[in-house]
Amino acid sequence: MAVALVTHKANVQPGIILSADPSNWATADEQWMRATRLRRLAIYITVTYLDISQADMARALGVSKATVSLC
């Protein structure tokens, strides 16, 4: 839901977030960086406004709790 909201507001397809591998660290790639910023915003919205715990979010994404807490 948060991905749909963020991508709608950014006027991009959800696939931009879903296809950009977060472990790639392609910081020189403008599209990857945009997807990373949008993903971070979607995580923030999910944890803050949808009341999903950081631990649950981390498990769902397959990342560490520290990664989620940085969003």
Number of C-alpha atoms within 10 A of each C-alpha: 9 18 21 15 13 20 19 12 9 12 9 13 13 18 12 17 25 13 10 18 13 15 7 8 12 14 11 8 9 10 14 20 17 16 22 21 14 20 23 19 16 21 24 19 19 18 20 12 10 12 9 14 14 21 16 13 18 17 13 9 12 9 14 13 16 11 11 20 14 9 15
